[in-house]
Amino acid sequence: MIRLLAGFALAALALAHTPSASAEGTDAQRARFREAYALATTQGGDAWRAQATGLEGYSLFPYLEAAALTHDLRTLDRAPVQAYLDRYPGLIPAADLRRDFLGELARRKDWATFTAMYQPGLGDSLACFALQAKLSRNEPLVFERDLADLWKKASLPNSCDPVIDAAAGQGLLTTDRVWARIQVAADAGKGGTVAALAPRLPSSDAPAAQRIALALNDPATALRQASDWPDTPRHRQAVTFALQRMARKQSTAADSAWATLAPRFALSEQQKGAIENSLALFHATDFDASALDRLAALPPGAQTDSTREWRVRVALARQDWNAALTALDALAPSQKDDGEWRYFRALVLAKLGRHDEAQAIYRRVSQEATYFGFLAADRIDASYAICPSTLATDERREAALLNDPGLDRAFELYAVGLQKLGRREWNAALAGRDADTQRLAADLAFRKGWYDRAVFGLSSGDALRLYEQRFPLARQDGVVEQSSQAGIEAPWAYAIIRAESAWMSDARSTADARGLMQLLPATAAIVAKRNGLSWSGGESLYDPPTNIVLGTRYLAQMAARYNGAPWLASAAYNAGPNRVDQWVEARGTLDPDLFVASIPYKETREYVARVMAFAVIYDWRLNGNALPIGSRMTRIGSAYALPQTGAVRRAVTCPAPSVAQPTPPSAPAVAEPAPAEASSAPTAEEPSR
């Protein structure tokens, strides 16, 4: 989506006053604003003014002028821009206007005006333009004052290139300084930065830097060449990087290279440990025959939470219960407290015949309203422990919040469909406010239908029990009706929406997935064609009813691929069906809970857990009780049938205070990632193969 209001320019007459906090906008004001805004963004100039007559006191009026100025950015001089900044100091549109007009001045190389309007703290790109302005006046650079902070960054924008060239020309980029930044970039995995810095080193040092860059960018080539490298500290670092990167891509090839290179380089114990850690970890994510032994054999200094965790996962996948218990015992104390590992400790103890110990742990875990809490409750046939809470009303404080200028603008931007801008105003208005104020604001947003603000604003502490706000039903978007027509369960569809976008109808991922159910336009087009539905292009996915119609059909398509199983379809929705097919082929005989634990991608593991837990909560919200979580987690190959009237459902109760669920819960079922930015790629520790 084109980023609205990326910058602003000014080409309009000054107005007499600044809008102040006002009562909630009327429908008529909002309608006129939308029309004026459309004119301002598409035509610029003064085309919008006639439509905006009477809106001068409306809280969003500054956004109209800013939108027009954005359209006219390249035609402006300083006077109208400065007038706008003076008229609306402190407003987000004014800050954006300054930033983007400075970028335009830099493009023009109008350094005098740039310097007059520049303020520090506007980002690395403008900071480097400010240094270019200084150079234009023939002022010398001072490294500690001008470059020291930038030099600590692993990567810098293109605007910094002329500054770095000038610093080199002035003799400021000493060998030690260049190596210091190479180290920062290498540790961050920025091989391109390392490659760019290498030519700035003396000829005797440059080859080592180039090989570090090669190790980061092309580890296979680096490892083929490494036998001819000298055994120096820099080359040892390059070898370490290359082996770690290669382990991520092809663990067996990395094994072979390590066997060849280990005698060739005098690596430190820390470097050896890092290499052994990577090899063990990525053999584990491949579940190969040596994985468990490798993980168990790692010296203490080479172990991490990831290797300890994967030792448990591999043992569980092998159903080697003694090895699993040993691995569980080897977890760090903080890991042992996690709901996942407490649940699996109980499962392993039960498999080993230690049923009393297992039952005691299951009972404790079952008191938590999480994926693992629900699984534990199923194991002991207990009710689900969900303790809903309500938020006390305070009309006086609510009125004060509604009259807060920033929140007023936030709510109005949401009401006129500019949600991204509304979230910026929201975050600015609530920054530094106390928890009670933030919760009250989130509840107000919920009541206005701005559900994502409630989801993210009520994501910790006692607020986790505000289930009505955190798990909105939003029937007006047709979830229940469309789920029924698609042949899937409404609680599952609700759970997917909640996990994918947290009800951000304008959500857009880095992969271009859009809207409530995060559909790719290409996928949505295919789904529409297959189901005989109308298709109006990618922008239509920001319309909630359209998104839900197509999303529920795609969910049904995924479910059909896996005998109707919601849990496997959820994994495919996140990681793609081809990946899931590979995992099923490799470990499809495992029970569902063990299979989920063996998913190589952390994001997908937690996604499945989150969706299945959310489905329980939504089932409870819709029906007053819930189907057992296990009913949606059928064994692979078994058919899943939609629940019929009279299906056995699990009661929901609130445990006594002495055993109430901890706050916050320790399982991923309640994690709240940033949905619009989340991708289906695995984490850095568990990469794609």
N, C-alpha and C positions, 0 to 999 in steps of 0.2 A: 504494500500500500504506500502511496506517496505520502511522505511525512508532511502533515499539514503544519503550517506555520514554522517551517524550518528556520526562517529568519524573517525579518520585517524591514520595510523601507517606508519612507514618509513622503507623501505627495498630496496632503490635504490641509485645509485650513485649521488652525488651532480652535479648540472649543473652549467655552468659557469656564467650565468646571469639570472636576473629576467625579465620576460616579461614586457614591458612597454605598455603604451597606444598605440594602433595601429589602423589602418583603419579597417573598418568592415571586418570580416572574409569572405573568399571566400567559395563558395559551396564546392570546393574540400577540403579545410581545415576542414569544418564542417563534411563532410563525413568521412574523415580520423579520426577526433576526435571521432565521434560516434563509429567507429570500435575499436579504441584504448581504449576508455572508457569501452566498453563492455568487452574487454579482461582484463582490469585492475580490474573491479569489480568482475569478475567471476573467474579469475586465480591468480591475485595478482602477486607478484614477479616482474620480468622484462619482462613478456610475452607481455606487451603492447608496449615496447620501439621500436621495429622494425616498428610497424605500425605508431608510432608517429614521426618517423624521418622527420625532416623539420618543425615540429610544435613547436619547442623550443621558437620561438618568438610569437606564437599565445597566445592571452590573457588568454585562458582557460587551457593552458598547466599545471599549478599547480594542477588543478583538476584531471588530469590523474594520477599523482604520488600519490596524496592523496587517490584516489580510490583504487589503488593497495595496499597502506599501510593499508587501512581499511580492506582489505581482509586478511592481514597478521598480524592483530593487536596483537594476542597473542604470536607471535614469536619474537617480537622486543625487543631490549634493548634501552638504552637512546640515544646512539650516533646518529643513523640515524634520530631519532625523532628530536633531538636538531638541527641537520643539516638542516632539513626541516624548522623548526621554524626560524632559523637564516637566511635562504635563502629567506623566504617569510613572513617577519614580517608584521603584520597588515592585512593580507588577511584572509578572512573568513575561508578557509580551514585550515589555520594555527591555528586559534582560536579553531576550532573544534578538530583538531588533539591534541592540548594540553589538552583540556577538556577530550577527550575520552582516551587518553593514561594515564592520571592521574587516570581515573576510572580503567583501566587495572592494573596499579601499585598498586592501593588500593586492587584489587582482589588478587594480589600476596602478599600483605602485605609488599611490598618493600617500607617501609616508608622513608628510607634515600633518595632514588631517588625521591619519591613523594614530599618530602619537598623541595628538590632542584629545582623542576620544578613548584611547585604550585604558583599560583597567586590568590590573593583575588578577589572576585566578580564573581566567576564561578558557583555560585548556592549553595543552601543549602546542597545538597548531598556531594559535594566536600569540602565544608566548614567543614562538620562533619568528613569527612575522614582526613582533615588536623588536626582536634582536636584528632582523633585517632592516628595520627602520633606523636602528642605531647605526648599523654599518653604512647606511646611505648617507649619514651625516659624518662619515669618516671617524666615528668614535671607536676606539679599540675595545675589544671584548676583555672582560676579566673573568677568568674561569670560575672561581669560587662564587662570584656574584651572579654571573649570567648563565653558566652552563652546568654547575655542579648538580643541581637537582635533576635537570633533564638527562644528564649523563648516567643517572642511576636507573633509567627506564630501559626495559628490554627492547622496546621498539619505539620509534618516533615517527611522526608524520613527515610527509615530503617537504613541508615548509621549513623543516629543520636542516635539510641538506645544504643549502647555501651557508647557513650559520656554521655548520660543522666544517665545511670547506674553508670558510674564513678563519675559524679557530685553528685549523691545521696550518694555514698560511701564516698565522701569527705565532706559530710554534707552541700553541697551548696543548696540543694533543701529544703529550709525551708517551713513550712506549708503555710506561706503567699505567697511565690513564686509559690507553686503548685496550690493554689487556684486562683492566678492571671492568670495562664495559663489555668486553667479549665474555668474561666470566658470568656477568649478570644475564646476558642474552643466552648463553649456552645453558645455564641452569634453568632458564625459562623455555628452553627448546626452540629458540628463535634462530634457526640456522641461517636464515637470510640475513639477519643483522650481523652475525658473525662473519659471513662471507663478504659483506659490504665493508666491514672494518678491517679485514685482513690486509688489504693493500696499503693501509695507513701505518702498518708496522714496518720496521726495518726488514730488508730482504732476508736477513738471517732468521727472523721470527715468523715471517708471513706463511711459510709452508705449514707450520704447526697449526696456525689459525685456520688455514684453508682445510686442513684435515679434520679439525673439529667441526667445521661447517659441513664437510662431506659426511661425517659420522651422523650428524643430525638429519641431514637432508636425504642421504642415500646410503644407509648403513650397509647394505649388501655390497656395494662397490667399495666402501671403506674397508670392510673386513677382507675383501679379496686383495686389497693393496697393503694391508697392515703388516704383513710379514716382512715387507721391505722398509718399514718405518724405523727410525732410530728409537731406542728405548730411553726417551726423555719424559719428564713429568707431563708436558703438554700432550705428547703422543699417547701416554698412558691414559690421560683423560679422554682423548679421542677414542681410543679403543673401548674404554668403559661405556661411553655414550653409544658407540656403534653396537656393542653387544646387547645393551639394554634395549635399544630400538629394534634390533633384529629379533630378540626374544619376543617382543610384542607382535611382530609380524609372522615369524616362522621360528618357533621354538626349537625344532630339531636342527635347522640350519645354524641357529645360534649355538647349539650344543657343539656342533662340529667345529665351528670357528673358535669357540672357547677352548676346546681341547688342543687346537693348533697354536693358539696365541698365548695361552697361560704360561708355558715355559719361556716364551719369547720376551715377555715384559715383566718387570719387577713391580707389579701392582701392589698398592697398599692393601692392608687388611680391609679397610673400609671400601675400597674399590672392588675387591674380590667379593665382599659381602653383598654389595649392590648388584653385582652381576649374578651371583648365585640366587639372590632374592628374585630378580626378574625372571631368571630361567625357571625357578621353582613355581613362581606365580603363574606364568603363562603356560607351563605344562599342566598346571592345575586347571586352568580355564579350558584346556583341551581335554581334560579328564583322561590323560594317557596313563599307561600302565605304571610309569615311574613317579607319577605325581605325588602320591601319598608319602612315599619314601623320601623324596626330595624335600618336601615340606617338613617332615619330621626331622630330617638330618640338618636343617639349617642351623648354624651356630646362633646363639642368643643375640649377638650383635647384628645379625642379618635378618632377624625376624621383625615383622611389623604386624600391625593389626590385620592387614590384608592377608598376609601369609597364614597367620593363625586362623583367621576366619575360613580361608579356603581349605585349610587342612580339615576343618569340620565338614565343609560342603562335600569334599571328595569322599570322605569316609561315609557320609550319609548316602551319597549316590551309589557307593559300593555296597551299602547296607552291611558294612563291617561295624557292628555295634560296639565292640570293644575298642576299636581304633577311634570310633566317633567319641566315645566317652573320654578316652585319653586326650583327644584333641579339644574337647570341651573343657577339660580340666586345665589345659594349657592356655586358654584364652586369658587376656588381660582382665583385671577386675572390672573395669568399666564395660567390657564386652559381655562378661558373664551376667551383668545386670540387664542386658537388653532382652526384651520380650521374646525375640526370635530364639535366642540361645537358651533361655529358660524353658521355652516350649519344647525345643528339641532335646534338652537334657531329660525332660520328663518322658518323651517318646523313647529315647534310647534306654532309659532305666526300665521302662515297661518291656521293651524288647528283650532285655537281659533278665527279666523275671523279677525285678525289684518293684513290684506293683504299688506297695504302700508309699514308697518314696515318690514314685511317679504321680500317684493320685494327689499327694500333698502339693506338689509343684503345679499340677494342672489346676487345682482349686485356686491357688494364688493367681496364676496367670489369667484364669477365667474371669477374674474381677475387673479386667481391663477391657474397655470398649475399643479393641483393636483387632486386626486380622488374627494375630496369634491368640488374643483373648477369646475370640469367637471359636477358633479351632480347638482351643483347650476346653471350652465349655461343651463342645460337641463330644469330645473324648470322654467326658464324665457325665454326659447327659444333663448338664446344668442349664439354667436359664441364662440369657445374655445380660450382662451387667452394663446397662446404659442408665446414667443418672442425669436426666435433663434438668436444666436450671433456667431461670428467667432473670431478666435484667430489670431492676427496679427503675421506674420512671421518675423523672425529675423535670417537671414542666418548666421550671425557671431556668435550669441549665440548658434544657433543649432549646428554649427560646433564644438564649444567649448564643448558642452554637449556630442556630439558623440565621442569626444576624451578624455572625462573624463574616467580614467581607470575603476572606479567602474561601471559606466553606460555601458561602452564597454563590461565588463564582463557580466553585466545583460542582455544586448541585445543578446549577443552570447549564453548565457545559454538558453535563450528563443528559439533562432534559432535552437539549437541542441536538443530541447525537454526536457530540465531540468528546467522546469518552477519554481518549488518551490525554487530551488537554485537561480534562476534568481531573484525571488522576494526578497530574502534575500540581494543580492547584490544591488538591486534597492533601498530598504529601507535604507541600509547603505550609499549609495552614495548620497541620497537626504535628509538625516537627517539634520535638521537645515538649509536647503536651503530656500531662500525666496519664496513666493507664486508664483511669476512670473516664476521663474526657474522651480518649480515643475509643473506648468501648461504646460510650454513649453516641458518638458520631457514627460508629459502624452500625449501631442499631437504627439510627435515623436513616442511614443509607439503605439498610435492608427494607425499612418500611416504605421507602420511595422506589423500591425495585432495583436498586443499584447493588446487586447481590455480591459482586466480587469484592467490594469494599468491606462488606460484612465478613466474607470468608477470610480475607487477609487481615482484617482488623481484629478478629476474634480468634486468633490462632495460638494462644498460649495461656497458661495458667488456668484459672477457673473458667475463663471464657470458652474453653474447649467444650464445656457442657451446655453451651447455648446452641442446641441442635437445630432449633427452628431457624435461626439466622444463618448458621454455618452450612446447613443442608436444605436450602430453599427448594420448594416444590415447583414453583413457577408454572402452574398448570396452563397459564395463558399461552405458552409457547407450544402446546400440543404434544408434550412428551408422552403422556399416557395414551392418547389416541393414536399417535403415529407408531408407537411401540407395538400396540395391538395390531395395527394394520400390517406392520412389518413381520409380525410373528415372533417378537422377542418380549422379554419382561421389562416393564417400565422401571422397576428399581435398578436394573442393570443399566439401562439407557441413562437414567439420572446419574448413576455412579460414574459412567464414562464422561458425561458432561462435566461433572464436578472435578474429576481427576484431570481432564484435558485442559479445561479453560477456567475453572472456578467461576463459571458464569460470565466470563468476559466475552461478550458477543463480538467484540472487535479484535479478539486475540489473533495474532499472526506469528507463526514460528519462523525461525531462521530457514526452515525448509519450505516455507510458504504454505504451511497448513493454516487454515483459516476458520474463524468463528467458534461457536460453542463446542462443536464436536471435532474441531481441528482437522478438517478435510482438505486434502490437496485438490486444487481445481481440476487437475487431470483425472484424479480418482472420482471426483464428484460428477464429472461429465460422463464417465463410463457408467457409473451407478444410475444416473438419470436415464441414459439411453437404455440400459438393461431393464429398467423398471417402467419405461414409458412415461417418465416424468419430464416436465419442462426444465430447460437449463438456460440460464441467462448470463452465464459467465462467472468468473471467480469472485467478482464483487458481490454477487448475490449470496455468497456464503456468509456474509456479515448480517444477513437477515435471519433472525433466530428461527422462525417457522421453516424457512427454506433449508437451513442448515440441519434442522432436526429431521425433516422429511428424508433428506439424503443420507444423513448420518445413521439413522435407524436402519435404513435399507442396507447400508454398508456393514453395519454390525450383524444384521441377519445373514449377509453373505459370508462373513467371517465365521459365524456360528455354524452355518451349514457345512463349511469345510472341515469342522472338527466335531461332527456328530451332535451339534447343538450346544457343546460345552461352553458356557460363558467364560470360564477362566482361561481356557486355551485361546478362545477368540479374542479375549482381552490382551493376551500376550502378543497375538498376531497383529492386533490393532496398533500396538506400540512398536514392536520390533520388525514387523513385516511377516507374512505367512511363510516365506521361504526359510527364514531363520528358524521359525518355530518348527517347521517340517524337519529341519536338520536335527534339532534337539529331540524331537519325538523319535526320530529314527535311531538316535544314539541311546536315549534313556527313557523310551516310552513305556517301559514296564514298571517304572516307579509309581508309587502312590502320588496323588496330586501334590500334597504338601512337600514331599521330598523332591518332586520334579521342579516345583517353583524354587525351592532352595538351591537347585542345581543349575538354574538359568545363568549363563555366563555373564549376562549384562546386568549390572547393578540397577540401572534405571528400570529395566523391564521387570526384574524381580520385585522391586518396590512398587512398580505400577500395578502389577497383578494383585499384590497384597492390598494396595490402596483401593483398587476398584472393587475387589471382593468384600472388603470391610464396608466400603461406602454403600454397596448394594444391600447389605444387611441393614444399615442405618436407614436407607431410603425405604426399604421394605417395611421396617418398623414405623416410619413416619407415615407411610401410605395406609398401612393395615393394622397398626397397633401392636403387632408382634412380627416375627420374621421367620422365613424359611431357614432351616439350618444352613450355615455357610457350606457345609459339606455337600448339601444337595446340589449346589451349583458347581461343585468341584468333582465331577464324575471321573472315574478312571479313564485313562486314554483308551479309546476304542469302544467304550460303552456309550450308548445313546442317551442323550439328555432330553427329557420331555418337559414341556412347560407345566408348571403346577396347575392342578385342577382344583375346583371347589372342594373343600374338605381336606386339602393337603395338610399333613402334620406340620405345625408351625411351632417355633420355640418361643416360650414366654420371655418377656423382657422385664427385668426387675432392677431396682437400685439397691446395691449391697449396703449393708450397715456401715456407718462411718468408720468403724474400726478396720474394715477391709475394703473400703472404697478405692476405686481406681486411682493410681498415682497421677500426679499432675506435674509435667505433661506426660502422656503415655509414652512408652518406650519403643513402640513398634512403628513401622513406616506407614501404618494405616492412616495416621493423622498428619503425615508430613504435608507441608504446603509449598511445593516448589513454585517457581514462576512459570506459569503455564505457557505464556505467550512466547517465552524464550526457550522452553525445554525442547530438546530434540530427541530423536530415537536412537542416537548414537550412544554407545556405552561410555562409561567413565574412562578417565585416563588410565586407570589400573586394569580395566577390562575392555581392551579395544576390539574393534572389528577386525576380523581376520581377512 
